Amino acid sequence: MIIYTTNQHEPTRTKKRYRSTGSWCLRGSWLKILICFWAFILNIGSCTRIIPEADSDLITWSGAVPTVILQAGEHPLWFQLTEKGPIHIEVIEDAAYTNALIPWPYALFIRFLAEINGEIVMAVNRDGFLKLGSNSGITQGIALYRFPGGEFWQQYTVGGFVFYDDLPAAILYLDDRFLVSDSPVPQPRTWSFNMNSNTPFPLDIPALKLFPEDEGWNVDTLRLADDGLFYYKAARKNDTGQIPRMFRTANLTQTGEEITTEVFFNSAARQILFSHPSLPRLPEGFVYTGIGRIAGNLFASWEEQVDFSIGAAGFVLIKP
């Protein structure tokens, strides 16, 4: 496990004590060196093998394991998203021009985030879920958990993010507006996670069963609007193109009422420019896209944007 803190330049790793079964070979007599040489030739390997000692201070994790423990301090903690998970960067300028600008449905970025029960939960486009929560272990700080969706998630765009039965639920869909794809619509389309493991799992939402995946239905939107109703949109390809259908419901256990395009789009939240006096200034072409608080720290997601394309993306954690 790596601990990132802004009071140092390099990440600190939890320490383990090691015992080398052949350490005496390096500091003994010529006879010992000769014995070690023949032991190596005979493939005994006693001079090189390292065995960890038992350590009562080591943490035994059950369920989901945190990727890193974050400790915000006098300087911002910057992270950039990659296909292998978030990586720490010293300053935001290090992210400039590191990723090609591609249309947003195919880019790696924090698509949705929600602050709930003192934690921050995120759906990352083309990747999976991230979660920030207070660390319950002996190391103080904020635990960052990653729940990668693997190759399956990499094919699809995150179209919606809600909570169903107190579980986070992300909707995946096939986006072919910019690129022609031979992939089928995602099946299953709805995914969630819990703290039992770091692997997302499928989740059934009854309201969407009217649009079965095996019949080619693509659900590209699911949101909870300011009026307290859930809005969703589905479409299926046929000879005349895609014919979308739009619905709203007060309860995702039931199929909602069909609504007009005007009603559907009027329910969408207006675009907000996120700002806060404590947020660091971003380079030209970068914007903040979401904001939240956790354990007295300020969290914000950021992106490098040009028109409908996204380059680098990630998040920052600071102590105001």
N, C-alpha and C positions, 0 to 999 in steps of 0.2 A: 504494500500500500504506500502511496506517496502522499505526503503532507505538503501542501502549498501554502506559504505564508508570505505576506508582502514585507516582512521584516528581514528577509534574506533574499539573496539573488538566486540561489539554487534550491530545488526541492529537497526536502529532508526525508529520508526513508526510515521506516521503523527498523530498529536495530535487532539483529539476531546474533547470538554468539555461535561461533563455529569452532570445531575442533578438527585439526588436520591429522589424519592417521599417519602421515609421513613427514611432519614438520621437522623432526629430528634429522632428516636427511640433509638439510641445508646448513646445519650448523655443527655437525659432528666431525669426526675424523675422516681421513681418506678411506679407511676401512668401511665406514658407514656409507660413504658415497658409492664405493664399489659394490656394496651389498644392494643399495638402491638401484644401481644400474642394472644388475642382473635380475632384480625383482621386476623391473620394467620390461626387460627382454622376455621374461617368462610370463608376461601379461598378468602379473599379480596386481599391479597398479596401486600398491599401498602408498607410494610416494606422492600420488596426485589426487587421490579420492578425498573429498571433503564431506564430512558427516555433520549435520546440524545437531547440536546438543538440545536436550529438552529445556524449554524456557517457560517458566510459569507466567511470565509477563506477556507472552504472545496471545493475541486475541483469536478465539475460535468463533467464526461467523456462522450463523445458521440463516438460511434463506438468502435473500438478495445481498450481494456484497458491494459495498461502495467502491467506486473507481478511485476517488481521491477524497481527502479531507481538506477543506478550504478554511483558512484562517485569515480573514481580511484585516489589514492594518493601515499603515500610513499611506500606502500606494495602492492603486487599483489592481485587482487580479483579472487579467485579460485571458480569455479562452477563445480559441478558434475551432470551429467544427471541421472534422475530417471524416472520411469513410470508416476510420478505425476508432472514432470517438473524439471528444474534445481534447485539444492539446493546449498547454500553457504557452503563451507568448509574452515577452517582456513588456512590449508597448504595442498599442493598436496600429502604429505605422508599420509594424512587421507583417501585418496581414494584407497590406495594399499590394495589388497585382499578383497575389499568390494563386488565385483561382481564376479560371476563364469565366467571363460573363456569359451566362446561358439563360434561356427563358425560365422564369421562376418555377413553373411546374416541375422542372427537372433538376432544380438546384437543391443544395443541401443548406437548410436554414431552419430556424425555429418558427414553425408555421403557426402554432398556437401555444399560449401559456396561460396557466390559471394559478392563482394564489388561493390555497384552501387549507384550513386547519394548521396554519403556521408553516406550511410547506409550499414549494413552487413545483408544479408539474408541467411538463412541456411535451408537445408532439413535434418531432423533428422530421421534416420532409425528407423522404427517400432514406430514412434511417430507422427510427423507432421512437422510444420515449426517453426523457431525462427527468430526474427528480432531484430536488435539493431539500434536505431536511436536517434537523439537528442530529449530530452524531450521538448515539447512545453508548458508544464504547468509552474506553478510558481516555482516548485522545479527544480533547475539546475542539470544536469547530463545526463546520457545516459539511455534511456528507453529500457527495455527488454520486448518484446512481445512474447507470445507463442500462437500458433494456433494448438491445439492438434487434431489429426485425430481420436482419440478414438479407440474402439475395432476393427474397420475395418482396420485401418493402422497397428495395432499390428499383423495382420496376414501376412503382406506382406513386401517385401524388396524394398527399393528405388533404382531404376535402372538408373535413369537419372534426370537431372536438367538443364533446359534451361529457357529463357525468350521468351514468345510468346505474341504478342500484348502488350508488356511492362508489362506483368504479369509473376511472377515466376511460373514455371510449373514443377511439380515432377511426374515422372512415377513410378507406383507401379507394381511389378510383383510377381508371385508365385515362390519361390525358393525351389526346392526339391532335391538339389544336396546332401545335408547332412542328411536331414530328409524327410521321406515319409509323404506327407500331403494329406488329403482328401478334402481340401478346393478348391473351383473353382478358376480360374484366377480372378484377381480383376476386378470388373465391378461397377463403372467406374474405369479406370486405371490412368487417368491424373487428378491431383489436383492442385489447386492454392489457393491464399488468397488475401484479400485486407484489407484496414483499416476500413471497414464498420463494421466488427465484428471479434471475435476471433475464428471463425469456418471456416475451409477450405471448398472449394466448388469444384465440378467437372468442368473440362475445356476440351473442344473438340479441338483436333488438327487434321485438315483435312488430313495431310500426313499419319496419323496412321489408317484412316478409312478402309484401305485395309485389316486390320487385326482385324475384329470385335471380341470383347470379348466373345459374346454369341456363337461364333464358336470355342472357346477354344484357341484363339491366346494370347500368352504371349509376351509382348514387354519388354525385360529386359535391353535394352540400348537405351539411347537417349542423344547425346552430340553434342556440337558445337566445331568443331576441329579448329586447328590453321589456316587451309586454308579457314576458313569462311563458310564451309559447315556443315550441320547437318547430322550426321550419326546415324542410328538406326537399331536395330536387333530384329526380331520377330521369334517365333517358335511355333509350334502346335504339341501336342502329337498325335501319331497314333500307329498302331500296330508295326511299326519298330522303334519307339522311336521319338525323336524330330528332325525335319528337319528345321534348321534355315535358314532364308532369311535375307539378309543385303542390306541396301539402303543408298543413300546419296542424299541430295537435298539442293538447295540454299534458298528455301522458304518452310516453313512448311505448307503453304496453299495448296501445291501440293504434289502428290506422287512423290517420287524421282526415280532415276535410280537404278536398282539392280546392286550390285557390288560383287566382289569376297571376299573370306575370307581374303586373303592377303591384299587387299586394305583396308578393314574394320579395321583390327588390326593395320596396319601401321598408321592409322589416330589417334590412341589413344595417349594421352599425355604421355610423359615419367615420371616415378615416380620421385618425387622431395623430397629431405630431407629439411624440412623447418628449418631455423635458423635465429636468429637475436641477436645482442650483448645484447639487453635489456631483452631477454627472460630468465626467471629463469631456473636453471638446473632442469631436471626431474629425478625421481628415476629410477633405472635400470628396464628395461622392458617397460618404457613409452616413447612415441615419440610425437612430434608435427606433426600435419597432415594438417594444413592450417593456413594462416596468413593474417591479414588485418589491416587497420587503420580506426579509427572513432573518430572524434572530438579531434584530437591530441593524442589519446590513441592507444596503440598497442593491438591488439586482436589476440589470437591464440587458435586453437582447439587442444586437446590432447587425446591420447588413451593409454591404457595398452594393449600391443600386445604380443602374442606368436604364431608364425607361422601364420595360417589363422584364429586365434581366437582373440576375443576382450573381455576384462574384463571391468574395469571402463573406463569412457570417459567423456569429458566435455570441458570447455574452461577457459581461463584466460584473464583478462583485466588489463593492467598496464599502468602507465604514464611514458614514457621513460625519 
